[in-house]
C-alpha cells in the first residue's frame, strides 16, 4: 500500500478473516491492477462514511472498480457468506465468554 491509511481501512486481522472469501486469481487474461484488500478498503470507505461512490478519495481504487466488485460480490453471495461467518465467530466468542463467567 503506497498511500497513507484511512481510519476505516481494514486491519491485518480483519484481512486474515476476509481474504478467504475473495475469488482466486485468474490464470488467463489481464492481471489484477488492484489488490482485493484495497478494493475492500474502498467499499468500506463508502459504507462507513456514507459518501457516494463517485466521491471516493482518489488514492483508493477507482470508484467504478470498487463498485463493480461490491455489486458482483452481492450478486454471487460473497457478502452473505462473510456475514454468516462473522456471525458464527461472534456467537462462538460470546459462548466462550459466558462459559468463562460461569467458572
Secondary structure, DSSP 8 states (H G I E B T S, - for coil): --S---TTS--HHHHHHHGGGS----SSS---SS-HHHHHHHHHHHHHH---GGGS-TTSS-HHHHHHHHHHHHHTTHHHHHHHHHHHHHHHHHHHHHHHHH-
